[in-house]
Amino acid sequence: MTIVSIDVCPLTGATVDGGWPEGLKPQENLHTLILVRTDAGLEGFGSCYTSGSLIAAAVELLWPLLRGQSAVEPERVSETLRQATFWQGRGGSVEHAISGIDIALWDLMGKACGQPVSRLLGGDYRRTIQPYGSILFDEPEPLQRTLAEVVGRGFRAIKLGWRPFGRRDRAFDERLVKTARLTVGDRVALMVDAGGSEQFWPHGTNWARHTAAMLADYGVAWFEEPLPPDDLDGYVALTRVSPVPIAGGEVLTRRQSFRPWIEQRAVDILQPDCTKNGGLSESRRIAWLAYDHNIQVVPHGWNTAVGLAADLQFSAALPVARFVEYLTPSPYIDELTTEPFRLDDHGLLTIPSKPGLGIEIDPDKLKRFCPARVEFR
């Protein structure tokens, strides 16, 4: 079974505010689906955390290498693409495109074998997992309302992130965290994402250490991206002394970039994003290296229904896994599939057991969010 075409499907018109840089309009696309077709008539979907124009350019580069390749050898094909574009890739949009292609090929192999991707990744350690609702910080009163809505949707874990946290003063940061804890109570897990990968992040390890101590007082489960993503030494120093677990790694690409973070134990929780770091093939390698160093993995492919489905399959195949991220509300997650994701009474998601990623994209719904696609044949 060989690859005969690829469609690049930029998602537009319903992009959720994710704390994007000032000047980047919400309607501009930041999420792109990849559709790979085969000579046997099967189709596989992947997801990329990058704008459609960049993915289209990268796929144009990659297409001569992909045309006619096996559709059921994701690891070999994605690694071949990576090696063949060494001088033009090593991260960035080319690696993001490879990520989406790799996910689509895993989806295809699962469909061809009649098995869920999790089983092909090595086997199922679990069939359910807890999603955490991912939202932005806000002023205290609107934050209360948003938190109540998220709990009302069934989430029993919530992550709050980015502005205005870390941008005013310590007292205001604590007020936000205290507001969150009082609103949701003690039975809902809370995580805090400082958003250290935001442009011109102003804080260093001293701020992060003091903030971590404050978060510990409110039972926060982890402190995410408290420092800029290139400050490896700062993360190492912070993780050694922080009273709450430190999380990070969502911006890294390729397994080689993750290695020093794992070997130096720069974080307690690693967050590989399969929609940008090389796909499920690369994420599996990263996760097992982390496991061998007793570092927990919480995946970050939260951006679309395809990204979430990939994370669910990935998490099923990990020996230790507690959470997956779930952007909420998000039309690109909630309104793309024929059967929506549903939380059970315990706030858990059942990991799809159908072949491939286990979900079906509704073509009419996809057309709504992707009025124009780029085709490669």
N, C-alpha and C positions, 0 to 999 in steps of 0.2 A: 504494500500500500504506500503510495508516494504522494508528495505534496504537489498540488497543481495550481493553487492560487491562495492569496492572502488578501484580506480586506482590513484596512485600518479604519476604525470607527471612533472618531472623536466624540466625546459626550459633552453636550453643551446645553445651556438654558436652565440647569438646575443644580449648578455647582454650589455646595454648601460652604459657607464661610469657615475657613480653616485657619484663620489667622494669617492669611496671605499677605505678602509685602504690600505696602501702600502703593497705589497706582495700578495694581493688578485687579481688574474688575471681576466680580463674581461670575459673570456670564462667560468670561473667557475660559476655554476648556483646560483642565489640568489632568483629566482622566481619559484614558483611551483604551478601547477594547480592540483585541486582535482576533480575527476569525480566520482559521486555517482550514482549507478544504482539501480533500483527497480524491484520487482517481476512483476510490471505492464508494464515493458519495457521502462519507462521514465528514462531520465538521467538529472542530474543537475551538473553544474560546479561551483566550488569555486576557490579562489586564495589565496595563502599564500606568505607572504614576508619573506621567509626563504628557505634555500637550500633544495634540494630534499632529500638528505641523512638524514637530521634532521627530515623532515616531514615524511619520510618513517618509521623511528624509532618510532616517536610519534604515527602514525597511527597503527603500530603493537601493541603498548600498548593499544590503544583505541578500536581496532577492536572487541575484545570479548564483549565490552560493546555496540557496535553499531550494530552488526549482528542481523538482525531480528527486529530492532527498526522501529517505524513509520517513513516514509519518508516525512510526511507532518506536523510535529510538531517541527519546528526548535528550538524554544525557550526552550521547555522542554528537547529536546534531548541534545542540546549544554550545557544547565545548568547541566544536569545529568552527562555529561562527565566531566565538570569542578569540580563538587562536588566529583565525584568518584576518581578523580586523584589529590585530594587536596595536598597530600604529594609529588607528583612528578611534579605537575604543578605550579599553581599560577604565570603564566607568562612563558616566554621563548618558546621553540619549541612546547611544548605540547599545550599551548594556541594558538600559531600560527596555529597549525594543526586544533584545534577546530574551529578557525576562518574560515578556508577554508571549513570545513565540514558544518558549519552553513550557509555560503553563498550558498553552493550547495543545502542545504535543502530548503532555501528560493526560489531558482530557481525552484526546484522540486515542491514546494507547489504552486507557481505561475502557472506552467504548468498544474498541476492537476486541479487547479481552473479555468484555462483559463483567468487569470488576471495578469497584471504586478505587480511586487513585491511592487512597490510604493503604490498601492492601498491596498495591504494586510498590509503594514506598517502603514496604517491609512488614506491614501488619498492623492490626488495630489494637492499641492499648486501651482505647475508650470509645464509647459511642455517643457520649454527651460531653459538653464543656460549657463553662460559664463565660458568656460575653460580657464585656464591660461597655456601657454606653459612653461614648466619647463626645464630650461637649466642650465649649469654650467658657472660660471665666467671664464674668460680667459684673456690673454693679450689684450690690447685695440684694436689692429687691427683685430685679428681673432674674437674678441667679436663683433665688428661692423658687420662683415660678417654673423656671426651666427644670430644676432638680425634681420638683414635684411631678412634672410631666414625664420625665424619664423614669422615675419610680413607677408612675402610673402605667407605663408601657411594659412593665414587668421586669426591669433590670434590677439586679441585686448587687451590682458593682458599677461604679461610675468613675470616669476619669475627667478631671477638670484641667484645662490647659490654657496657656498663653495669656496675652494681655487681658486685663490690666495687672495680672499677677507679676510681681517683680519689677514693675515700672513706676511705682510711687514710693512707698516706704514699707518698713517691716510691719508696722501697726496695721496698715491696710491689708497686707498679705494675710496676716493672722485673722483679721476680721472676715475675709473671704472664706478661709478654711473653717473658721468657727461657724459661720453662717451655713456652710455646706453640711457640716456634721450635725448641727442642730436640726436642719431641715430633713435629712434622710434618716437620722437615728443611728444607733450602733450596729444594726443588723445589715446595713448596706456598706460594702467595701468602698473606700475612697482612695483614689490615686491622684497625684498632682504632677502635671507636666509643666515645667517652667517655660518651655519653649526656647531653650538655649540655642537652637539652630536658627532662630529668627535673626534678621540682619542687625548688626551692631549691638549684639547682646552685651549689657554693661557690667555683668557680675563675674566674680572669680570664686576661688575655693572658700575664702572666708565667709562671703555671703552665703554660699551654698551650705557650708557646715552649720552656720547658725540657723538657717531656714530649715534644714533637715531636723534639727533639734526641736523646733517649733512644730513641725509636722508630726513628729513622734508623739507629742502631747495629745494629738487628735486622732491617733491610731491610723494614720495614713499608711496604705499598703506598700507604696513605693514612691520615690521621687525621681521623675523622669527629666532627662535633658536639662540638668541644672547648670551646665556649662556649655560653651561652644563645642561643636562636634569634632574639632581638631585638637582640643586640649586633652590629649591622652594622659599626660603626666598629671594634670589636674584631677582627672577622673580617678586615676590610681590612688592619689593621695586622699581624695574625698571618700572613696569607697571603703578605705581602711578604717575610717573613723565615724562614718555616718551611722546614726542610730536607726535609720530606716534604709531599706534596700535602695540602691541606686540603679536606674535603668537607662538604657540608651542604645544607639546603634542603628536607628531607622534610616539614617542618610547614607550609610556605608554601602558600597557595591563591591561585588566579587569576594570570594572566600579569603583571598590574600589580605584584603583590607581588614577583615575581622580578626585575623590571627593574633596580632599584637594585643588587641583588646581582650581576647580570651586568655592568652598566655600570661599577660600581666595582670589579669583579674581586675580590669579597669571598671567593670560593672558587676552587680549581682544578678541583673536580669538583662539579657540581650534581646534586642527587638529587630530581627532581620525582616525586611520588607520584600517579599517574593516578587512584587510587581516592579521592583527596580534593581534588586541586588543580583539578578541572574536567574530568577525563577525558582521553581521547586527543586530542581536538580542542585543548584548552588545552596539553597536554604537547607537541604538535607545534610550536605557536607558541613555547613556551618553549625547546625544544631548538634550533630554528633560530636564535633570537636568541643563545643560548649559543654555538652553532657559529660564528656571525659574529664573536664576541668571543674565539674560540679557547679556550673553556671546555668541558671534557669533560662529558658527561651520562651518569650511571649511574642508571637508574630504580629506584624504591623501592616498586613495587606488589606487595610480597612476601607479602601476607597470606592469599591464597586461590589456588586453581587458576585462577580467572578473572583475578585480579590478575596472576599470573605469566604467563598466556597473553597478556594485554594488553601486558605489558612485553616479551615476546618479539617480538610483532608490531611494537611501537614501535621496538625496538632494531634490527630488520631494516631499517627504513626510515631509520635515521640514518647519515649518512656516516661518522662515527667512533663506534664502540661496542665496549666491551671486556667488560663484565660485566652480569649481572642478579643481583639479590638473590634468595636462595632459603632461606626459613625451613626449618630441618631439625632433627628430624623434625616434620612438621605434618600431622595428619589432614585439615585443610581444603585442603591441597595434594595430598597423596599418595593420599587416599581418596575424592575426589569425582567423578573422571572415569571414563569407561568404559575408557580406556587411560591408564595412569599415565605421568608424565614419566620418562624414563630418560636417564641420563648415559652417554655412550659411553666407550670405553677411554681417551680423552684428557681425560675430565672435562668434555666439552662437551654442551650440549643442542641438539638439532635443532629449529629453529623450525618449528612446525606449518604445513603448506602447504594444509590443507583450507580450504574457504570460511569466512569470518568469523574468529573468534579461533582456529579450528582445533582446538578441543576439544569434547567432548560430555560434559555433566554427566549422571551416572547418577541418574535420579529417585529410585530407592530409597535410594541413598547420601545424596542430599540430604535426604530425609525423615528419615533417621537423625540428621542434625545440625540439621535445621530441622523440629521436630515441629509447629510452628505458624507459619503465615505470615499476612501481612496483605494482603488483596486489594483492588485498586481497579479498578472497572469502570464 
